[in-house]
């Protein structure tokens, strides 16, 4: 029998991880059905990162299995594990987990894309028509669980091997050998976004007390285990799980998202209408326009090069910008995630003309042109010069935030021309997907 499970929001800002909850459900099912088979890898589905009531990573999980187990028994086992993790991890009552189960064939649904771009409501999804079992009866976790269950990775996908810590290590500092990490990413070409080479900051380990030790991202699964082994991890780890994911695919980018709606995603061409403003902390505000409507855009200091190059934009320039609509102390604005230069205005400055005698002319007064203080010759027109921007901006140049400031969904430069769109629903054993160390 084909069974599909989706879950979300069993973590909190201070503890837990939905991927870990899903892994524990897989463990429990394998114990009672040693012949269980997975249809493809479990899915780690990143959703709209702007949702104000999201949990820490805003990731939901889904997986499909072929099993002889009774669906109701499967659901009861999963529900009990979700309940335990909810009580352990979630200290905020308004953040409810979600668990859904569907029997039989499953077809991706368009509302998954809404989950990437918008703020969805449970009412509009009509859950009872979509799944056979769900828990609880309401709550935002059900939205993420449904989006994960009915997600569509046909355009692109990546993989992540997530390692988990033993209980005795929770809350202690994770030790990552930066040199070994740098060497591993250089050697294993299918991996990406493991280290920010400009700042020498590792990007594989979270900083909180959650059960994840590290996550290794890659275009395929061929080198994940070799990469992990080459890190020479000194901590005794508990287990690992491999997930297929929409991370690093730009799944949230859509050329037609030009409406300014709080917490939604924005993707469209903008024209710069005036010089930027600087704010304390190194943040800048861009003043832009789309179809005659003025839009303020924020570029924050942690984005580094993105912020530095945004400073060079002048009135008349046009950029294709992707970002997130936010409401904060800066008002309603777009927080820019990356942009591409689509038009560069000539950066013209005027200076006083040089006289034939070699002397620089001076202003003769408002609207009176220029006069040479030496030979008294006059002229009306200044000298026009194009001022070179430094560092340079180029037409069609793509400008990204620093690696350490990029969102989970953002496609990094290393994957810019990489697409995985082949069917990936191979039949896998429990050991292919997950194992203890």
C-alpha positions in Angstrom: 0.0 0.0 0.0 1.3 3.5 -0.9 1.2 5.9 2.0 2.2 9.6 2.0 3.0 11.6 5.2 3.5 15.3 5.6 4.4 17.3 8.7 5.5 20.7 9.8 6.2 23.0 12.8 7.4 20.6 15.5 10.4 22.9 16.1 10.7 26.2 17.9 13.2 29.0 18.0 15.0 27.4 20.9 14.8 23.6 20.3 13.7 20.7 18.1 13.7 20.2 14.3 11.0 19.0 12.0 13.5 17.0 10.0 14.4 15.2 13.3 10.7 14.4 14.1 10.3 13.0 10.6 13.4 10.9 11.0 12.0 9.4 14.3 8.8 8.5 12.5 10.8 6.7 9.9 12.7 4.8 12.6 9.4 3.8 14.3 7.9 2.5 11.0 11.0 0.6 10.1 11.0 -1.2 13.4 7.5 -2.6 12.9 7.9 -3.2 9.1 11.4 -4.3 8.2 10.4 -4.5 4.6 9.2 -0.9 4.3 10.3 0.9 1.1 10.7 4.6 0.4 9.5 6.0 -2.8 12.3 8.5 -3.4 14.0 10.4 -0.7 12.1 12.3 2.0 11.4 15.8 0.9 12.6 18.9 2.9 10.4 21.7 1.6 11.3 25.3 2.3 8.3 27.6 2.1 7.8 31.4 2.2 10.4 32.7 4.6 8.4 35.8 5.4 5.6 34.2 7.3 5.5 36.0 10.7 4.4 33.0 12.7 6.9 30.6 11.1 9.1 28.3 13.1 12.8 28.6 12.9 13.7 27.2 9.5 10.2 27.3 7.9 10.8 23.8 6.5 8.1 21.2 6.2 8.7 17.5 5.5 7.0 14.8 3.4 7.8 11.2 2.6 6.2 8.3 0.7 6.4 4.7 1.6 5.3 1.3 0.3 4.2 -0.8 3.3 1.7 -3.5 4.4 1.0 -1.6 7.6 -2.5 -0.3 8.4 -2.7 3.4 7.5 -4.5 4.3 10.7 -1.7 2.6 12.7 0.9 4.5 10.8 -0.9 7.8 11.5 -1.3 7.0 15.2 2.4 6.2 15.5 3.4 9.5 13.7 0.8 11.5 15.7 2.2 10.2 19.0 5.8 11.2 18.0 4.6 14.7 16.8 2.7 15.2 20.1 5.8 14.3 22.2 8.0 16.7 20.1 5.3 19.4 20.2 5.2 19.3 24.0 9.0 19.2 24.3 9.8 21.9 21.8 7.0 24.4 21.3 6.6 27.0 24.0 4.3 29.2 22.0 0.7 27.9 21.9 -0.2 29.7 18.7 2.4 27.7 16.8 0.8 24.4 16.3 2.3 21.4 14.5 0.7 19.7 11.5 0.5 16.1 10.4 -1.3 14.7 7.3 -1.6 11.3 5.7 -2.8 10.3 2.2 -3.4 6.8 0.9 -2.7 5.9 -2.8 -1.6 8.0 -5.7 -0.7 11.6 -5.1 -0.7 14.5 -7.6 1.2 17.8 -6.9 -1.1 20.8 -6.3 -0.7 24.4 -7.3 -1.2 25.7 -3.8 2.4 24.5 -3.1 3.6 27.5 -5.2 1.3 29.7 -3.1 3.1 28.4 -0.1 6.4 29.7 -1.6 5.1 33.2 -2.4 2.1 34.1 -0.3 0.3 33.8 3.1 -2.1 30.9 2.8 -5.1 30.0 5.0 -6.2 26.5 6.0 -9.8 27.3 5.0 -8.8 27.9 1.3 -7.0 24.6 1.1 -10.0 22.4 2.0 -8.0 19.8 3.9 -10.7 17.2 4.2 -10.8 16.8 0.4 -7.1 16.4 0.1 -6.0 13.8 2.7 -7.4 10.8 4.6 -6.1 11.7 8.1 -4.8 14.9 9.7 -3.8 16.3 13.1 -4.7 18.6 14.9 -8.1 19.8 13.6 -6.7 23.3 12.9 -3.4 25.2 13.0 -0.8 26.7 10.7 1.3 23.6 10.8 -1.2 21.9 8.7 -0.6 24.4 5.9 3.1 23.6 5.7 2.4 19.9 6.0 0.0 20.0 3.0 2.4 22.1 0.9 5.1 19.6 1.6 2.9 16.6 0.8 1.7 18.1 -2.5 5.0 19.8 -3.5 6.3 19.8 -7.0 10.1 19.4 -7.6 9.8 18.8 -11.4 11.7 22.1 -12.2 14.7 21.6 -9.9 15.8 20.0 -6.7 18.9 19.4 -4.5 19.8 17.1 -1.7 20.9 17.5 1.9 22.5 15.0 4.3 21.5 16.0 7.8 23.4 14.6 10.8 21.9 14.5 14.3 23.5 14.8 17.7 23.2 12.6 20.7 21.1 13.9 23.6 24.2 14.4 25.8 25.6 16.8 23.2 22.6 19.1 22.9 23.4 22.7 23.9 27.2 22.2 23.5 29.3 24.0 20.9 29.6 22.3 17.5 33.2 21.9 16.4 33.8 22.2 12.7 37.3 22.0 11.2 37.3 24.9 8.7 40.3 23.7 6.8 38.9 20.2 6.4 35.5 21.8 5.4 37.2 24.0 2.8 39.1 21.1 1.4 36.0 18.9 1.2 34.0 21.5 -0.7 36.9 22.0 -3.1 37.3 18.2 -3.7 33.6 17.1 -3.9 32.3 19.1 -6.8 28.7 18.1 -6.4 28.4 19.9 -3.0 27.8 23.6 -2.5 27.2 26.3 0.1 29.3 24.7 2.8 31.6 27.7 3.5 31.6 31.4 2.8 35.0 31.7 1.3 35.2 35.5 1.6 34.6 35.4 5.4 35.9 31.9 6.1 32.6 31.2 7.9 31.2 27.6 7.9 27.6 27.3 6.6 26.8 23.7 7.5 26.1 23.9 11.2 23.2 25.7 13.1 24.1 27.7 16.2 21.1 26.8 18.5 20.4 23.9 20.8 18.5 21.9 18.2 19.5 18.2 17.5 21.1 19.0 14.1 24.9 18.8 14.0 25.4 19.8 10.4 23.7 19.7 7.0 25.7 19.0 3.7 24.0 20.3 0.5 24.7 18.8 -2.9 23.3 18.5 -6.4 23.2 14.7 -6.1 23.8 12.1 -3.4 27.0 10.6 -4.8 29.5 12.4 -2.6 27.6 13.2 0.5 29.0 10.4 2.7 32.6 11.0 1.5 32.2 14.7 2.3 31.0 13.9 5.8 33.8 11.5 6.4 36.5 14.0 5.3 35.4 16.5 8.0 37.0 14.4 10.7 34.2 15.1 13.1 35.3 14.5 16.7 31.8 14.6 18.2 30.0 11.3 18.6 27.0 11.6 16.4 23.7 9.8 16.5 22.3 9.4 13.0 21.8 10.8 9.5 19.0 11.3 7.0 19.2 12.3 3.3 16.5 14.6 2.1 15.6 15.8 -1.4 14.9 19.5 -1.3 13.8 22.7 -3.1 16.6 24.5 -1.3 19.0 26.5 -3.6 16.6 26.3 -6.6 15.0 29.8 -6.7 11.7 28.0 -6.4 10.3 31.1 -4.8 11.2 33.4 -7.7 8.5 34.3 -10.2 8.6 37.1 -12.7 5.0 38.1 -12.2 5.1 38.8 -8.4 4.9 42.6 -8.5 2.2 43.2 -5.9 3.3 44.9 -2.7 1.6 42.7 -0.1 3.1 42.3 3.4 4.9 39.0 3.9 4.7 38.1 0.2 7.5 37.5 -2.2 8.3 40.2 -4.8 10.0 39.7 -8.2 10.0 42.4 -10.8 11.9 45.2 -12.7 12.4 48.4 -10.8 13.7 51.8 -11.8 15.9 53.8 -9.4 14.4 57.3 -9.0 16.8 59.0 -6.5 20.0 58.5 -4.6 20.0 56.0 -1.8 20.0 56.8 1.9 22.3 55.3 4.5 21.2 54.1 7.9 23.0 53.3 11.1 24.5 49.8 11.0 25.4 50.0 7.3 21.9 49.4 5.9 20.8 51.4 2.8 17.4 52.3 1.4 16.8 52.5 -2.4 14.1 54.7 -3.8 12.5 52.9 -6.8 9.4 52.9 -9.0 7.3 50.4 -10.8 4.5 51.4 -13.2 4.4 54.8 -11.6 4.2 53.6 -8.0 7.0 54.5 -5.6 8.6 51.6 -3.7 11.2 51.7 -1.0 13.7 48.9 -0.9 16.1 47.9 1.9 19.5 46.3 1.4 20.9 45.2 4.8 24.5 45.2 5.9 24.9 41.4 6.3 24.4 41.0 2.5 27.9 42.6 2.0 28.6 42.8 -1.7 24.9 43.1 -2.6 24.7 46.2 -0.3 28.1 47.6 -1.6 27.0 47.4 -5.3 23.5 48.7 -4.6 25.2 51.8 -3.4 26.4 52.5 -6.9 22.9 52.6 -8.4 21.9 56.1 -9.7 18.6 57.6 -10.9 17.6 56.1 -14.2 19.2 52.7 -13.6 16.9 49.7 -13.8 17.2 46.4 -12.0 15.3 43.1 -11.9 15.0 42.7 -8.1 13.8 39.8 -6.0 13.0 40.2 -2.4 10.4 40.0 0.4 7.8 42.5 1.4 8.3 43.5 5.0 6.7 45.7 7.6 9.1 47.0 10.2 10.6 50.3 11.6 11.5 51.2 8.0 7.8 51.1 7.0 6.5 48.8 4.2 9.5 48.0 2.0 11.1 45.3 -0.1 14.1 43.6 1.5 16.2 42.8 -1.6 17.7 39.3 -1.8 19.4 39.7 -5.1 19.2 41.8 -8.3 20.2 41.8 -11.9 21.2 45.1 -13.7 18.9 45.6 -16.8 19.8 49.2 -17.6 22.7 51.5 -16.6 22.2 55.2 -17.0 25.2 57.3 -18.0 26.7 58.6 -14.8 27.3 62.2 -16.0 28.9 65.0 -14.0 29.4 68.6 -15.1 32.5 70.7 -14.5 33.7 74.1 -15.4 35.1 74.3 -19.0 38.8 74.8 -19.8 39.5 78.0 -21.7 41.6 78.0 -24.9 44.3 79.7 -22.9 44.5 76.7 -20.5 42.8 78.3 -17.5 39.7 76.8 -15.9 36.8 79.1 -16.4 34.7 80.2 -13.4 31.0 80.7 -13.0 29.9 84.1 -14.2 26.7 83.9 -12.1 23.4 82.1 -12.2 22.3 81.4 -15.7 25.3 83.5 -17.0 27.6 80.7 -18.0 31.3 80.7 -17.4 34.1 83.3 -17.7 37.9 82.9 -17.9 39.6 84.9 -15.1 42.7 85.3 -17.3 41.6 86.3 -20.9 37.9 87.1 -20.1 36.5 84.7 -22.7 33.0 83.4 -21.9 31.0 80.3 -22.7 27.5 79.1 -21.7 28.0 75.3 -21.7 29.8 73.3 -19.0 32.0 70.3 -19.7 30.2 66.9 -19.4 32.1 63.9 -18.2 31.1 60.3 -17.5 32.1 59.3 -14.0 33.2 55.7 -13.8 31.6 53.7 -11.0 33.9 51.9 -8.7 33.6 49.0 -8.3 32.0 48.6 -11.7 28.5 47.6 -12.4 27.8 45.7 -15.7 24.7 45.2 -17.8 23.0 41.9 -17.0 25.2 41.5 -13.9 23.6 39.3 -11.2 24.4 40.6 -7.7 23.9 38.3 -4.7 24.1 38.6 -1.0 27.1 37.1 0.7 26.9 33.3 1.0 26.3 33.5 4.8 23.3 35.9 4.3 21.5 34.0 1.5 18.1 32.4 2.1 17.7 28.7 2.0 15.7 28.9 -1.3 18.1 31.2 -3.1 20.0 29.6 -5.9 23.7 30.3 -5.3 26.1 31.3 -8.1 27.6 27.8 -8.1 24.2 26.4 -9.1 23.2 29.2 -11.5 23.2 27.0 -14.6 22.5 23.7 -12.8 19.0 22.1 -13.0 17.9 18.7 -11.7 14.6 17.9 -13.4 14.8 14.2 -14.0 12.3 11.9 -12.2 13.8 10.9 -8.8 11.3 8.6 -7.3 13.4 5.4 -7.1 12.4 2.7 -4.7 14.8 3.0 -1.7 15.5 0.9 1.4 15.5 2.4 4.9 19.3 2.2 4.9 19.5 4.3 1.7 17.6 7.1 3.3 18.6 7.0 7.0 20.9 5.2 9.4 22.5 5.3 12.8 26.2 5.9 13.1 
